[in-house]
Amino acid sequence: MPHIVIEHSAGLQDSHDLQSLCDVIWQGFADHPSVKGPDTVRVRCIAATASRIGVEPQSFAHATVLLLPGRSEAHRSELAQLVMDAMTGPLADVGSLTVRLTDLNPPYLKRML
């Protein structure tokens, strides 16, 4: 069920290959032993319409990793690091990269075809 939502400064989608970034993160989660199946992994990028950060350049990417509870702290750390590592290379010129991992508390509802 992992959902990885990458919020980023406007325009990043024009200068960086965010689809490739999503693919790399998706594959890393799909292959991780704490993830039940690749069909549960969701990765998406959302551009911020406006932003201001305290560093130059004025660009950012922030990943929120949403997980159902129950993973060990070691697995949680591995998953957060996986996202940071995936962002670091392709977004090397971005002013701020951050990752936040949080548990999704029930109820979590899902419908898939």
N, CA, C and O atoms as CSV, one atom per row, in Angstrom:
chain,resi,resn,atom,element,x,y,z
A,1,MET,N,N,0.795,-1.188,0.000
A,1,MET,CA,C,0.000,0.000,0.000
A,1,MET,C,C,0.832,1.245,0.000
A,1,MET,O,O,0.259,2.333,0.048
A,2,PRO,N,N,2.114,1.175,-0.049
A,2,PRO,CA,C,2.870,2.422,0.031
A,2,PRO,C,C,2.433,3.436,-1.031
A,2,PRO,O,O,2.294,3.120,-2.213
A,3,HIS,N,N,2.226,4.652,-0.561
A,3,HIS,CA,C,1.997,5.781,-1.460
A,3,HIS,C,C,3.169,6.732,-1.259
A,3,HIS,O,O,3.493,7.096,-0.128
A,4,ILE,N,N,3.793,7.126,-2.338
A,4,ILE,CA,C,4.892,8.085,-2.275
A,4,ILE,C,C,4.451,9.291,-3.086
A,4,ILE,O,O,4.253,9.198,-4.298
A,5,VAL,N,N,4.299,10.421,-2.415
A,5,VAL,CA,C,3.842,11.653,-3.051
A,5,VAL,C,C,5.001,12.635,-3.025
A,5,VAL,O,O,5.479,13.018,-1.958
A,6,ILE,N,N,5.445,13.038,-4.202
A,6,ILE,CA,C,6.562,13.974,-4.303
A,6,ILE,C,C,6.013,15.328,-4.723
A,6,ILE,O,O,5.628,15.532,-5.875
A,7,GLU,N,N,5.985,16.248,-3.771
A,7,GLU,CA,C,5.620,17.630,-4.076
A,7,GLU,C,C,6.893,18.325,-4.538
A,7,GLU,O,O,7.970,18.082,-3.993
A,8,HIS,N,N,6.773,19.181,-5.531
A,8,HIS,CA,C,7.974,19.846,-6.043
A,8,HIS,C,C,7.649,21.247,-6.537
A,8,HIS,O,O,6.496,21.578,-6.816
A,9,SER,N,N,8.685,22.053,-6.638
A,9,SER,CA,C,8.505,23.412,-7.116
A,9,SER,C,C,8.060,23.391,-8.577
A,9,SER,O,O,8.441,22.518,-9.357
A,10,ALA,N,N,7.250,24.375,-8.912
A,10,ALA,CA,C,6.722,24.480,-10.267
A,10,ALA,C,C,7.867,24.577,-11.267
A,10,ALA,O,O,8.875,25.234,-11.010
A,11,GLY,N,N,7.701,23.921,-12.399
A,11,GLY,CA,C,8.693,23.958,-13.455
A,11,GLY,C,C,9.681,22.808,-13.415
A,11,GLY,O,O,10.349,22.535,-14.413
A,12,LEU,N,N,9.788,22.131,-12.283
A,12,LEU,CA,C,10.730,21.006,-12.186
A,12,LEU,C,C,10.390,19.913,-13.204
A,12,LEU,O,O,11.275,19.227,-13.715
A,13,GLN,N,N,9.109,19.766,-13.485
A,13,GLN,CA,C,8.690,18.756,-14.442
A,13,GLN,C,C,9.179,19.074,-15.858
A,13,GLN,O,O,9.246,18.176,-16.697
A,14,ASP,N,N,9.517,20.323,-16.135
A,14,ASP,CA,C,10.012,20.710,-17.458
A,14,ASP,C,C,11.522,20.510,-17.598
A,14,ASP,O,O,12.034,20.336,-18.704
A,15,SER,N,N,12.225,20.536,-16.468
A,15,SER,CA,C,13.688,20.472,-16.514
A,15,SER,C,C,14.269,19.155,-16.011
A,15,SER,O,O,15.472,18.926,-16.135
A,16,HIS,N,N,13.437,18.291,-15.450
A,16,HIS,CA,C,13.908,17.026,-14.883
A,16,HIS,C,C,12.977,15.889,-15.307
A,16,HIS,O,O,11.791,16.110,-15.554
A,17,ASP,N,N,13.506,14.699,-15.387
A,17,ASP,CA,C,12.725,13.528,-15.785
A,17,ASP,C,C,12.041,12.922,-14.557
A,17,ASP,O,O,12.539,11.972,-13.953
A,18,LEU,N,N,10.898,13.491,-14.208
A,18,LEU,CA,C,10.191,13.036,-13.010
A,18,LEU,C,C,9.533,11.670,-13.221
A,18,LEU,O,O,9.349,10.924,-12.259
A,19,GLN,N,N,9.179,11.337,-14.451
A,19,GLN,CA,C,8.621,9.998,-14.700
A,19,GLN,C,C,9.658,8.931,-14.402
A,19,GLN,O,O,9.340,7.906,-13.799
A,20,SER,N,N,10.884,9.161,-14.816
A,20,SER,CA,C,11.957,8.211,-14.522
A,20,SER,C,C,12.170,8.093,-13.017
A,20,SER,O,O,12.384,6.995,-12.504
A,21,LEU,N,N,12.111,9.219,-12.307
A,21,LEU,CA,C,12.232,9.205,-10.849
A,21,LEU,C,C,11.122,8.356,-10.233
A,21,LEU,O,O,11.381,7.541,-9.347
A,22,CYS,N,N,9.890,8.544,-10.700
A,22,CYS,CA,C,8.770,7.729,-10.203
A,22,CYS,C,C,9.013,6.252,-10.473
A,22,CYS,O,O,8.744,5.408,-9.618
A,23,ASP,N,N,9.524,5.939,-11.662
A,23,ASP,CA,C,9.775,4.540,-12.020
A,23,ASP,C,C,10.821,3.907,-11.110
A,23,ASP,O,O,10.662,2.765,-10.678
A,24,VAL,N,N,11.893,4.645,-10.819
A,24,VAL,CA,C,12.964,4.128,-9.950
A,24,VAL,C,C,12.438,3.886,-8.539
A,24,VAL,O,O,12.704,2.841,-7.944
A,25,ILE,N,N,11.694,4.847,-8.006
A,25,ILE,CA,C,11.138,4.693,-6.653
A,25,ILE,C,C,10.140,3.537,-6.620
A,25,ILE,O,O,10.154,2.722,-5.698
A,26,TRP,N,N,9.274,3.473,-7.631
A,26,TRP,CA,C,8.291,2.391,-7.689
A,26,TRP,C,C,8.987,1.035,-7.661
A,26,TRP,O,O,8.594,0.146,-6.906
A,27,GLN,N,N,10.022,0.878,-8.486
A,27,GLN,CA,C,10.724,-0.405,-8.552
A,27,GLN,C,C,11.392,-0.737,-7.221
A,27,GLN,O,O,11.361,-1.886,-6.780
A,28,GLY,N,N,11.997,0.263,-6.577
A,28,GLY,CA,C,12.631,0.037,-5.286
A,28,GLY,C,C,11.647,-0.451,-4.232
A,28,GLY,O,O,11.963,-1.343,-3.444
A,29,PHE,N,N,10.455,0.135,-4.218
A,29,PHE,CA,C,9.431,-0.298,-3.270
A,29,PHE,C,C,8.870,-1.658,-3.657
A,29,PHE,O,O,8.649,-2.508,-2.794
A,30,ALA,N,N,8.637,-1.870,-4.950
A,30,ALA,CA,C,8.091,-3.152,-5.413
A,30,ALA,C,C,9.019,-4.310,-5.053
A,30,ALA,O,O,8.557,-5.418,-4.783
A,31,ASP,N,N,10.324,-4.052,-5.050
A,31,ASP,CA,C,11.311,-5.089,-4.738
A,31,ASP,C,C,11.598,-5.233,-3.243
A,31,ASP,O,O,12.252,-6.194,-2.837
A,32,HIS,N,N,11.127,-4.304,-2.421
A,32,HIS,CA,C,11.464,-4.326,-0.993
A,32,HIS,C,C,10.723,-5.459,-0.282
A,32,HIS,O,O,9.542,-5.682,-0.546
A,33,PRO,N,N,11.406,-6.180,0.622
A,33,PRO,CA,C,10.772,-7.327,1.295
A,33,PRO,C,C,9.580,-6.969,2.181
A,33,PRO,O,O,8.773,-7.844,2.495
A,34,SER,N,N,9.450,-5.715,2.588
A,34,SER,CA,C,8.323,-5.349,3.451
A,34,SER,C,C,7.072,-4.971,2.660
A,34,SER,O,O,6.029,-4.692,3.252
A,35,VAL,N,N,7.166,-4.958,1.336
A,35,VAL,CA,C,6.025,-4.595,0.484
A,35,VAL,C,C,5.413,-5.874,-0.069
A,35,VAL,O,O,6.105,-6.703,-0.660
A,36,LYS,N,N,4.104,-6.023,0.131
A,36,LYS,CA,C,3.434,-7.289,-0.195
A,36,LYS,C,C,3.351,-7.582,-1.685
A,36,LYS,O,O,3.340,-8.746,-2.083
A,37,GLY,N,N,3.294,-6.559,-2.502
A,37,GLY,CA,C,3.215,-6.792,-3.942
A,37,GLY,C,C,3.341,-5.493,-4.704
A,37,GLY,O,O,2.975,-4.437,-4.187
A,38,PRO,N,N,3.854,-5.546,-5.928
A,38,PRO,CA,C,4.045,-4.327,-6.701
A,38,PRO,C,C,2.736,-3.606,-7.008
A,38,PRO,O,O,2.731,-2.392,-7.212
A,39,ASP,N,N,1.619,-4.348,-7.043
A,39,ASP,CA,C,0.335,-3.711,-7.338
A,39,ASP,C,C,-0.135,-2.787,-6.217
A,39,ASP,O,O,-1.120,-2.068,-6.384
A,40,THR,N,N,0.556,-2.797,-5.079
A,40,THR,CA,C,0.162,-1.934,-3.958
A,40,THR,C,C,0.910,-0.606,-3.939
A,40,THR,O,O,0.555,0.285,-3.167
A,41,VAL,N,N,1.940,-0.455,-4.773
A,41,VAL,CA,C,2.811,0.725,-4.726
A,41,VAL,C,C,2.254,1.822,-5.626
A,41,VAL,O,O,1.882,1.564,-6.771
A,42,ARG,N,N,2.198,3.041,-5.107
A,42,ARG,CA,C,1.730,4.214,-5.860
A,42,ARG,C,C,2.756,5.327,-5.697
A,42,ARG,O,O,3.130,5.669,-4.575
A,43,VAL,N,N,3.213,5.892,-6.810
A,43,VAL,CA,C,4.158,7.010,-6.777
A,43,VAL,C,C,3.604,8.104,-7.680
A,43,VAL,O,O,3.197,7.838,-8.810
A,44,ARG,N,N,3.592,9.336,-7.176
A,44,ARG,CA,C,3.112,10.439,-7.995
A,44,ARG,C,C,3.827,11.724,-7.628
A,44,ARG,O,O,4.306,11.888,-6.506
A,45,CYS,N,N,3.891,12.631,-8.590
A,45,CYS,CA,C,4.505,13.944,-8.393
A,45,CYS,C,C,3.439,15.014,-8.549
A,45,CYS,O,O,2.566,14.919,-9.412
A,46,ILE,N,N,3.521,16.026,-7.708
A,46,ILE,CA,C,2.563,17.127,-7.729
A,46,ILE,C,C,3.340,18.437,-7.670
A,46,ILE,O,O,4.125,18.658,-6.748
A,47,ALA,N,N,3.121,19.300,-8.653
A,47,ALA,CA,C,3.797,20.595,-8.688
A,47,ALA,C,C,3.084,21.587,-7.772
A,47,ALA,O,O,1.856,21.676,-7.770
A,48,ALA,N,N,3.858,22.317,-7.007
A,48,ALA,CA,C,3.313,23.391,-6.169
A,48,ALA,C,C,3.083,24.611,-7.048
A,48,ALA,O,O,3.940,24.962,-7.859
A,49,THR,N,N,1.953,25.249,-6.896
A,49,THR,CA,C,1.666,26.428,-7.712
A,49,THR,C,C,2.431,27.654,-7.227
A,49,THR,O,O,2.653,28.591,-7.993
A,50,ALA,N,N,2.830,27.652,-5.977
A,50,ALA,CA,C,3.631,28.739,-5.411
A,50,ALA,C,C,4.425,28.182,-4.240
A,50,ALA,O,O,3.968,27.268,-3.552
A,51,SER,N,N,5.607,28.728,-4.015
A,51,SER,CA,C,6.421,28.265,-2.886
A,51,SER,C,C,7.490,29.299,-2.569
A,51,SER,O,O,7.799,30.168,-3.385
A,52,ARG,N,N,8.043,29.189,-1.377
A,52,ARG,CA,C,9.195,29.994,-0.957
A,52,ARG,C,C,9.951,29.156,0.048
A,52,ARG,O,O,9.372,28.684,1.026
A,53,ILE,N,N,11.255,28.962,-0.184
A,53,ILE,CA,C,12.080,28.226,0.761
A,53,ILE,C,C,13.256,29.103,1.152
A,53,ILE,O,O,13.511,30.123,0.512
A,54,GLY,N,N,13.968,28.719,2.187
A,54,GLY,CA,C,15.034,29.553,2.731
A,54,GLY,C,C,16.413,29.297,2.167
A,54,GLY,O,O,17.401,29.721,2.766
A,55,VAL,N,N,16.517,28.621,1.038
A,55,VAL,CA,C,17.817,28.352,0.433
A,55,VAL,C,C,17.767,28.708,-1.054
A,55,VAL,O,O,16.695,28.826,-1.648
A,56,GLU,N,N,18.934,28.870,-1.624
A,56,GLU,CA,C,19.043,29.064,-3.072
A,56,GLU,C,C,19.671,27.816,-3.659
A,56,GLU,O,O,20.575,27.259,-3.036
A,57,PRO,N,N,19.260,27.362,-4.779
A,57,PRO,CA,C,18.204,27.920,-5.606
A,57,PRO,C,C,16.825,27.679,-4.989
A,57,PRO,O,O,16.645,26.778,-4.169
A,58,GLN,N,N,15.882,28.483,-5.390
A,58,GLN,CA,C,14.511,28.392,-4.894
A,58,GLN,C,C,13.779,27.237,-5.562
A,58,GLN,O,O,12.826,27.443,-6.314
A,59,SER,N,N,14.230,26.027,-5.284
A,59,SER,CA,C,13.571,24.836,-5.824
A,59,SER,C,C,13.590,23.751,-4.746
A,59,SER,O,O,14.497,23.694,-3.916
A,60,PHE,N,N,12.580,22.904,-4.777
A,60,PHE,CA,C,12.499,21.853,-3.766
A,60,PHE,C,C,11.801,20.628,-4.338
A,60,PHE,O,O,11.084,20.699,-5.336
A,61,ALA,N,N,12.033,19.508,-3.676
A,61,ALA,CA,C,11.246,18.289,-3.855
A,61,ALA,C,C,11.102,17.679,-2.469
A,61,ALA,O,O,12.089,17.445,-1.773
A,62,HIS,N,N,9.875,17.431,-2.087
A,62,HIS,CA,C,9.590,16.845,-0.772
A,62,HIS,C,C,8.739,15.600,-0.978
A,62,HIS,O,O,7.651,15.669,-1.549
A,63,ALA,N,N,9.241,14.466,-0.509
A,63,ALA,CA,C,8.513,13.206,-0.635
A,63,ALA,C,C,7.853,12.853,0.689
A,63,ALA,O,O,8.496,12.842,1.739
A,64,THR,N,N,6.570,12.567,0.623
A,64,THR,CA,C,5.843,12.021,1.762
A,64,THR,C,C,5.577,10.554,1.454
A,64,THR,O,O,4.963,10.224,0.439
A,65,VAL,N,N,6.041,9.685,2.333
A,65,VAL,CA,C,5.852,8.247,2.175
A,65,VAL,C,C,4.778,7.824,3.171
A,65,VAL,O,O,4.961,7.945,4.382
A,66,LEU,N,N,3.669,7.333,2.659
A,66,LEU,CA,C,2.552,6.894,3.496
A,66,LEU,C,C,2.531,5.374,3.522
A,66,LEU,O,O,2.490,4.721,2.479
A,67,LEU,N,N,2.560,4.820,4.733
A,67,LEU,CA,C,2.606,3.365,4.920
A,67,LEU,C,C,1.532,2.924,5.898
A,67,LEU,O,O,1.187,3.656,6.826
A,68,LEU,N,N,1.013,1.740,5.691
A,68,LEU,CA,C,0.187,1.135,6.731
A,68,LEU,C,C,1.107,0.753,7.881
A,68,LEU,O,O,2.255,0.378,7.640
A,69,PRO,N,N,0.642,0.836,9.126
A,69,PRO,CA,C,1.498,0.510,10.269
A,69,PRO,C,C,1.923,-0.955,10.262
A,69,PRO,O,O,1.278,-1.807,9.650
A,70,GLY,N,N,3.034,-1.225,10.965
A,70,GLY,CA,C,3.455,-2.599,11.161
A,70,GLY,C,C,4.859,-2.918,10.678
A,70,GLY,O,O,5.374,-3.999,10.962
A,71,ARG,N,N,5.484,-2.008,9.958
A,71,ARG,CA,C,6.852,-2.266,9.498
A,71,ARG,C,C,7.846,-1.953,10.611
A,71,ARG,O,O,7.619,-1.075,11.443
A,72,SER,N,N,8.945,-2.689,10.606
A,72,SER,CA,C,9.998,-2.453,11.595
A,72,SER,C,C,10.644,-1.091,11.357
A,72,SER,O,O,10.540,-0.527,10.267
A,73,GLU,N,N,11.307,-0.571,12.376
A,73,GLU,CA,C,12.024,0.701,12.224
A,73,GLU,C,C,13.128,0.572,11.176
A,73,GLU,O,O,13.404,1.526,10.449
A,74,ALA,N,N,13.750,-0.583,11.094
A,74,ALA,CA,C,14.795,-0.804,10.088
A,74,ALA,C,C,14.207,-0.697,8.678
A,74,ALA,O,O,14.792,-0.047,7.811
A,75,HIS,N,N,13.060,-1.328,8.447
A,75,HIS,CA,C,12.419,-1.240,7.135
A,75,HIS,C,C,11.956,0.179,6.846
A,75,HIS,O,O,12.075,0.651,5.715
A,76,ARG,N,N,11.438,0.853,7.838
A,76,ARG,CA,C,10.987,2.234,7.647
A,76,ARG,C,C,12.168,3.123,7.236
A,76,ARG,O,O,12.055,3.935,6.318
A,77,SER,N,N,13.282,2.959,7.918
A,77,SER,CA,C,14.483,3.733,7.586
A,77,SER,C,C,14.983,3.400,6.186
A,77,SER,O,O,15.380,4.294,5.439
A,78,GLU,N,N,14.966,2.119,5.828
A,78,GLU,CA,C,15.395,1.705,4.488
A,78,GLU,C,C,14.530,2.344,3.406
A,78,GLU,O,O,15.046,2.805,2.388
A,79,LEU,N,N,13.226,2.373,3.623
A,79,LEU,CA,C,12.316,2.928,2.625
A,79,LEU,C,C,12.495,4.437,2.487
A,79,LEU,O,O,12.485,4.964,1.374
A,80,ALA,N,N,12.659,5.131,3.604
A,80,ALA,CA,C,12.906,6.576,3.537
A,80,ALA,C,C,14.219,6.857,2.815
A,80,ALA,O,O,14.289,7.761,1.983
A,81,GLN,N,N,15.253,6.092,3.126
A,81,GLN,CA,C,16.547,6.289,2.480
A,81,GLN,C,C,16.489,5.957,0.993
A,81,GLN,O,O,17.146,6.609,0.181
A,82,LEU,N,N,15.705,4.947,0.640
A,82,LEU,CA,C,15.531,4.587,-0.764
A,82,LEU,C,C,15.017,5.791,-1.554
A,82,LEU,O,O,15.501,6.074,-2.650
A,83,VAL,N,N,14.039,6.491,-0.994
A,83,VAL,CA,C,13.472,7.657,-1.680
A,83,VAL,C,C,14.506,8.778,-1.772
A,83,VAL,O,O,14.668,9.385,-2.831
A,84,MET,N,N,15.205,9.056,-0.672
A,84,MET,CA,C,16.219,10.112,-0.706
A,84,MET,C,C,17.312,9.784,-1.715
A,84,MET,O,O,17.728,10.654,-2.479
A,85,ASP,N,N,17.776,8.554,-1.727
A,85,ASP,CA,C,18.810,8.151,-2.673
A,85,ASP,C,C,18.321,8.297,-4.112
A,85,ASP,O,O,19.072,8.740,-4.981
A,86,ALA,N,N,17.073,7.928,-4.365
A,86,ALA,CA,C,16.519,8.032,-5.717
A,86,ALA,C,C,16.415,9.482,-6.169
A,86,ALA,O,O,16.599,9.774,-7.351
A,87,MET,N,N,16.123,10.392,-5.246
A,87,MET,CA,C,15.972,11.810,-5.603
A,87,MET,C,C,17.317,12.514,-5.751
A,87,MET,O,O,17.445,13.437,-6.556
A,88,THR,N,N,18.313,12.094,-4.990
A,88,THR,CA,C,19.577,12.822,-4.917
A,88,THR,C,C,20.280,12.949,-6.263
A,88,THR,O,O,20.734,14.040,-6.607
A,89,GLY,N,N,20.382,11.881,-7.028
A,89,GLY,CA,C,21.067,11.944,-8.319
A,89,GLY,C,C,20.359,12.809,-9.346
A,89,GLY,O,O,20.918,13.807,-9.801
A,90,PRO,N,N,19.133,12.445,-9.720
A,90,PRO,CA,C,18.456,13.188,-10.775
A,90,PRO,C,C,18.041,14.604,-10.383
A,90,PRO,O,O,17.767,15.428,-11.255
A,91,LEU,N,N,17.991,14.892,-9.101
A,91,LEU,CA,C,17.588,16.232,-8.638
A,91,LEU,C,C,18.743,16.928,-7.923
A,91,LEU,O,O,18.521,17.717,-7.004
A,92,ALA,N,N,19.971,16.639,-8.340
A,92,ALA,CA,C,21.167,17.157,-7.668
A,92,ALA,C,C,21.218,18.681,-7.621
A,92,ALA,O,O,21.804,19.244,-6.697
A,93,ASP,N,N,20.620,19.354,-8.589
A,93,ASP,CA,C,20.670,20.811,-8.638
A,93,ASP,C,C,19.472,21.483,-7.956
A,93,ASP,O,O,19.334,22.706,-8.001
A,94,VAL,N,N,18.616,20.685,-7.330
A,94,VAL,CA,C,17.438,21.220,-6.639
A,94,VAL,C,C,17.851,21.706,-5.247
A,94,VAL,O,O,18.607,21.031,-4.549
A,95,GLY,N,N,17.356,22.871,-4.853
A,95,GLY,CA,C,17.792,23.527,-3.616
A,95,GLY,C,C,17.541,22.738,-2.331
A,95,GLY,O,O,18.373,22.770,-1.424
A,96,SER,N,N,16.423,22.039,-2.236
A,96,SER,CA,C,16.086,21.320,-1.005
A,96,SER,C,C,15.409,19.999,-1.352
A,96,SER,O,O,14.432,19.964,-2.099
A,97,LEU,N,N,15.945,18.912,-0.796
A,97,LEU,CA,C,15.335,17.588,-0.928
A,97,LEU,C,C,15.014,17.073,0.471
A,97,LEU,O,O,15.884,17.051,1.342
A,98,THR,N,N,13.786,16.665,0.686
A,98,THR,CA,C,13.386,16.148,1.993
A,98,THR,C,C,12.472,14.941,1.814
A,98,THR,O,O,11.793,14.794,0.798
A,99,VAL,N,N,12.476,14.075,2.842
A,99,VAL,CA,C,11.616,12.892,2.857
A,99,VAL,C,C,10.982,12.798,4.231
A,99,VAL,O,O,11.657,12.939,5.251
A,100,ARG,N,N,9.687,12.559,4.249
A,100,ARG,CA,C,8.955,12.344,5.505
A,100,ARG,C,C,8.191,11.037,5.374
A,100,ARG,O,O,7.467,10.833,4.400
A,101,LEU,N,N,8.345,10.167,6.333
A,101,LEU,CA,C,7.644,8.895,6.347
A,101,LEU,C,C,6.613,8.926,7.461
A,101,LEU,O,O,6.925,9.299,8.592
A,102,THR,N,N,5.398,8.538,7.146
A,102,THR,CA,C,4.344,8.552,8.152
A,102,THR,C,C,3.436,7.338,7.971
A,102,THR,O,O,3.269,6.828,6.863
A,103,ASP,N,N,2.859,6.893,9.070
A,103,ASP,CA,C,1.914,5.787,9.020
A,103,ASP,C,C,0.518,6.303,8.712
A,103,ASP,O,O,0.101,7.354,9.199
A,104,LEU,N,N,-0.178,5.551,7.907
A,104,LEU,CA,C,-1.585,5.817,7.613
A,104,LEU,C,C,-2.409,5.067,8.644
A,104,LEU,O,O,-2.348,3.840,8.720
A,105,ASN,N,N,-3.153,5.772,9.411
A,105,ASN,CA,C,-3.985,5.114,10.410
A,105,ASN,C,C,-5.325,4.744,9.801
A,105,ASN,O,O,-5.866,5.489,8.984
A,106,PRO,N,N,-5.863,3.596,10.196
A,106,PRO,CA,C,-7.168,3.195,9.679
A,106,PRO,C,C,-8.227,4.227,10.061
A,106,PRO,O,O,-8.077,4.877,11.096
A,107,PRO,N,N,-9.256,4.402,9.301
A,107,PRO,CA,C,-9.558,3.591,8.130
A,107,PRO,C,C,-8.795,4.056,6.887
A,107,PRO,O,O,-8.636,5.253,6.643
A,108,TYR,N,N,-8.339,3.098,6.129
A,108,TYR,CA,C,-7.788,3.336,4.801
A,108,TYR,C,C,-8.617,2.499,3.854
A,108,TYR,O,O,-8.659,1.275,3.976
A,109,LEU,N,N,-9.269,3.139,2.921
A,109,LEU,CA,C,-10.152,2.440,1.986
A,109,LEU,C,C,-9.500,2.395,0.618
A,109,LEU,O,O,-8.818,3.337,0.215
A,110,LYS,N,N,-9.709,1.299,-0.093
A,110,LYS,CA,C,-9.079,1.140,-1.402
A,110,LYS,C,C,-10.029,0.403,-2.313
A,110,LYS,O,O,-10.734,-0.517,-1.898
A,111,ARG,N,N,-10.036,0.830,-3.583
A,111,ARG,CA,C,-10.780,0.133,-4.629
A,111,ARG,C,C,-9.868,0.043,-5.839
A,111,ARG,O,O,-9.311,1.051,-6.272
A,112,MET,N,N,-9.714,-1.135,-6.381
A,112,MET,CA,C,-8.880,-1.326,-7.572
A,112,MET,C,C,-9.641,-2.190,-8.562
A,112,MET,O,O,-10.408,-3.068,-8.168
A,113,LEU,N,N,-9.429,-1.941,-9.841
A,113,LEU,CA,C,-10.050,-2.778,-10.876
A,113,LEU,C,C,-9.132,-3.935,-11.199
A,113,LEU,O,O,-9.460,-4.765,-12.046
